[in-house]
Amino acid sequence: MTQPEKTPESNSTPETDESRRSFLKTVGAGALASTAAPAFLYATDKAGTKNAVIGEGDHKYECIHGWGQLPDKIKWAETHGVAIDETGLIYITHRCKTPEPMDAVVVFDPDGKYVHSFGTEYHGGGHGIDIRKEGGEEFLYLCDVKNRIVAKTTLKGEQIWKFCYPQEPQLYQKVLQFSPTNVAFHPDGGFYVADGYGSNYIHQYDANAKWIRSWGGTGDEAGKMKTPHSIWLDNRPGREVSLVVADRANARLQYFTLDGKHIGYVKEVSFPADFDIRGTELLVPDLHARVSIFDKDNKVITHLGYDPEWTKAVLADTFKMRSQPDRWENGKFIHPHDACFDKDGNIFVAEWVLTGRVSKLRKVS
């Protein structure tokens, strides 16, 4: 590795302060405008309780909120990331602020049974998580926003490498300027790092984790970003392979070539947080209380859970509702921070709320 390990100079948590400022700037008629909210249907689970069914047409899902059986030693804090391996195990990251270190990565089987957990070294910083298969073995790529590092580990949590900001482009003078939020994978084995809570750059690395290039920086013009919270390789059939960035505080998706040249925007989003792809569909969890699905032409198929009045309530009073679970309603979201499909087309959603929450959206049509 060319990047030396560095010790953060602060234990600040950039999600809270930066996000609150950005939320308040983007909330309003423009942020809330979209297609009409779909009606809610209902289904009955095995216990006899009713779960809301949201969506429309071929995209209807039963909402199973509070999914996953936690052991006594784990207590959810702000749930941030979700990824699924080839066997169907679900990996959730959360950012706990307890004095005693707690595992930041928790693993469940498809039925929600706890399997194991790890990552006390990422305590307080658990954020982005993605999985890639390399040479027949799957690996985790983790972003830690407290310790300001990117790490590669085995699925059991054994660390392969970790690093902080790249020194080569000379864009940083101190560690506090860097806070990585998510990664994306290049087809050649390389990867990208989004400095979403730091200085708003995208950094590209080769398969050996050696720096190639950086681009971006703070702004709202083409190629610039404000909170590039997540990145994803958009290789859906029928599209030219490109890189999509959740340019969150600019309320847009921004597309780039694989070497960082600006292509264009998708603006039918409100406060986009992350991505996943299944077939020709792009999944976008949105911190403004909805989960969106786009077709191959990036036209909205549905905004799951969307209700303009509900969104206003969620964002009111400096988002007080995120700390008030008694106000949460079945079939609606607070702050979806990450979401991904499983092999059957179900969706798992992790929300940025103080108590943490994972929901399984079971596909019913």
C-alpha positions, 0 to 999 in steps of 0.5 A, a space after each residue: 500500500 502507498 497510503 500510510 495509516 493515519 490516526 484521526 484527529 477527531 471523533 466528530 460524526 459528520 452525518 449529523 451536522 452536515 446532513 441537518 444543514 443540507 436537509 433544511 436547505 433542500 426541504 420545500 416544494 421542490 424537494 417534496 414534489 413528485 408523482 402522487 403517493 400510491 395507496 397502501 394495501 395490507 397483508 397479514 403475516 403468520 402472527 396475524 398482524 397486518 403489514 402494509 403493502 406498498 408500491 404498484 403494479 409489478 413492484 409491490 412489497 410487504 413491509 416487515 419493519 424491525 427485521 432481524 433478531 439482535 443478540 443481547 450484546 448488540 443494540 442498534 444505533 444509527 443503521 447505515 449500510 446493508 449488503 448481501 453475500 452469495 449465500 444470502 447472508 445479510 450484513 448491516 453496519 451501524 454507528 454506535 456511540 456507546 462508551 464501550 466498543 460494540 461490533 459495527 457489522 452484524 450478520 443475519 441469515 435470510 430469515 433474520 436470525 443472528 449469525 455473528 458480528 465483528 468490527 469493534 475497531 470500527 465502533 462509532 464509524 460503521 457506514 458504507 459496506 459492499 461486497 465483491 468476489 475476487 478470485 473465487 472469494 468474497 470480500 467486504 469493503 468498509 467505510 468508517 466515517 469516525 476513524 476516516 478509513 477505508 478497509 477491505 476485510 474477509 466476510 468474517 472481518 479479518 482485515 486485508 488492508 486499510 488506508 486514509 486519504 490519498 497523498 498523491 493528489 495533494 488535496 488534503 492537509 489534515 485527516 479531518 478533511 477526509 471522511 469516506 462514505 462508500 465505494 464502487 467497483 471498477 470492472 477491472 478489479 479497481 475501485 472508487 472511494 467517495 469522500 462524502 463527508 470530507 472534501 467532496 472528491 471521488 478517488 480512483 484506485 487500481 486492483 492493488 489499491 494504488 491511487 490512479 486519479 481524483 476528481 470533483 470537489 465542492 460545488 454545484 456545477 458539472 463535475 462538482 459535488 456536495 456530499 457525494 454520499 455514494 457511488 455505483 457502477 451502473 452496468 445495467 443491460 442496454 446502457 453504456 457502463 458508467 459511474 453514478 454518484 448520489 450527489 446528495 446535498 445537490 439533490 441529484 444523481 450525477 453520472 461520470 465516465 469511468 475515468 471521471 468525466 462528467 456525463 449528465 444528471 438525474 434529478 428525479 430524486 430528493 436526497 439520494 443516499 445509495 444504490 443497488 441494481 437488479 437487472 435493468 432497475 436502479 434502486 435509490 434509498 432516499 433520506 427524504 423518507 422514500 425508496 425509489 426504483 428507476 428503469 433502465 432509462 432512469 425514469 421513475 417506476 415507483 417511489 416506495 413509501 412516498 407521501 408528501 405530507 408524511 415527508 414534511 412531518 419527518 423533516 419537521 423540527 430538525 427531524 425530531 421524528 427520527 428519535 421518536 419510534 412511537 410516531 413511525 407508521 407501518 409502510 412508511 420510512 423515516 430516513 432510508 440510508 441504504 437498500 439492496 435487493 436479494 436474489 429473490 427481488 426482496 429489498 432490505 432497507 437500513 435507516 438513519 434513525 437513532 434507534 436503528 431500523 432494518 426493514 425487509 420489503 418482501 416482494 409480492 408482485 
